[in-house]
Amino acid sequence: MSDLDCLWGPDAGTFSVGAGTIQLTEVLARCPELSAAHRLVRSFAAILSTRTGQHLKDWVVSARAEDLPGVHSFAVGLEKDWDAVVQGLTSRWNSGPVEGRVNHIKMVKRQMFGRAKLPLLRKRVLLTAAR
């Protein structure tokens, strides 16, 4: 079976595989690794959506208990900058507006590459800042 043979059905809990439809719970029951990955991804999504970074340590412990190399790698990456990750998952403040502005400035710079010098680039960036 190729990746194209297995598509999500119209119901979020079903797969369309070939000619038949399989319930997600049946698929998870047949594959313990997939079930563990599903559980870990859902619990991490809950931590993200509810901003409960204090539960992240428990999640990392349960992720390390499973035999899933991709999840282990992700957990190691989280632990490399633990304080920033926990702060990002608990605080309501983020750097989204700043990142968007930086992205916009880089786009303007790319558009003007080789066309003008710094004074014109500066004027264009400042004039578009009001947007």
C-alpha positions in Angstrom: 0.0 0.0 0.0 1.5 3.4 -1.0 1.0 6.7 0.8 -1.6 7.6 -1.7 -3.7 4.6 -1.0 -4.5 5.7 2.6 -6.5 9.0 2.7 -8.5 10.6 5.5 -12.2 10.2 5.0 -14.8 12.9 5.4 -15.3 11.9 9.0 -12.2 12.8 11.1 -12.2 9.3 12.7 -12.1 7.3 9.5 -9.6 6.4 6.9 -10.4 5.5 3.3 -8.2 2.6 2.4 -8.7 1.2 -1.1 -12.3 0.2 -1.3 -13.0 0.0 2.4 -13.3 2.4 5.3 -11.5 1.8 8.6 -12.2 3.5 11.9 -9.2 5.3 13.5 -9.6 3.3 16.6 -9.2 0.1 14.6 -6.0 1.3 13.0 -4.6 2.4 16.3 -5.5 -1.0 17.9 -3.5 -2.8 15.1 -0.3 -0.7 15.5 1.0 0.0 19.0 3.6 2.4 17.7 1.0 4.5 15.9 -1.2 4.4 18.9 1.6 5.7 21.1 2.5 8.4 18.6 -1.1 9.4 18.3 -1.4 9.7 22.1 1.8 11.7 22.4 0.9 14.1 19.6 -2.6 14.7 21.0 -1.3 15.4 24.5 1.4 17.8 23.1 -1.3 19.6 21.1 -3.3 19.9 24.3 -0.3 21.5 26.0 0.1 23.9 23.1 -3.5 24.9 22.9 -4.1 25.3 26.6 -0.6 26.9 27.3 0.1 24.5 30.1 3.9 24.4 29.8 4.2 23.1 33.3 3.0 19.7 32.1 5.8 19.5 29.5 8.2 17.6 31.8 5.7 14.8 32.2 5.2 14.8 28.4 8.9 14.5 27.8 9.2 11.6 30.4 6.3 9.7 28.7 7.8 10.4 25.2 11.2 8.9 26.3 9.4 5.9 27.6 8.1 5.0 24.1 10.2 3.4 21.4 9.7 6.2 18.8 13.0 7.7 17.5 11.3 10.8 15.9 9.6 11.7 19.2 12.8 11.1 21.1 14.6 13.5 18.8 11.9 16.1 19.2 12.1 15.8 23.0 15.9 16.2 22.9 15.4 19.3 20.9 13.0 20.7 23.4 15.4 20.0 26.3 18.2 21.9 24.6 16.5 25.2 25.3 14.2 24.1 28.1 13.6 27.5 29.7 12.6 29.2 26.4 10.3 26.4 25.5 8.5 26.4 28.8 8.2 30.2 28.7 6.8 30.0 25.2 4.2 27.4 26.2 3.0 29.3 29.3 3.2 33.0 28.4 0.5 34.8 26.5 3.2 37.0 24.9 4.9 36.1 21.7 7.2 37.6 19.0 4.7 37.0 16.1 4.3 40.7 15.2 8.0 41.3 15.3 8.7 38.2 13.1 6.1 39.4 10.7 7.7 42.8 10.4 11.2 41.3 9.9 9.8 39.0 7.2 8.2 42.0 5.4 11.5 44.0 5.6 13.4 41.0 4.1 10.8 40.8 1.3 11.3 44.5 0.4 15.0 44.1 0.5 14.8 41.1 -1.9 12.6 43.0 -4.2 15.0 45.9 -4.4 18.2 43.9 -4.6 20.5 45.5 -7.2 18.0 48.3 -8.0 18.8 51.0 -5.5 21.0 51.9 -2.6 20.3 52.1 1.2 18.5 55.5 1.3 15.8 54.4 -1.1 15.5 51.0 0.7 15.2 52.9 4.1 12.4 55.1 2.7 10.5 52.2 1.3 10.7 50.2 4.6 9.6 53.2 6.6 6.7 54.1 4.2 5.4 50.5 4.4 5.7 50.4 8.2 2.3 52.1 8.5 0.6 49.1 6.9 
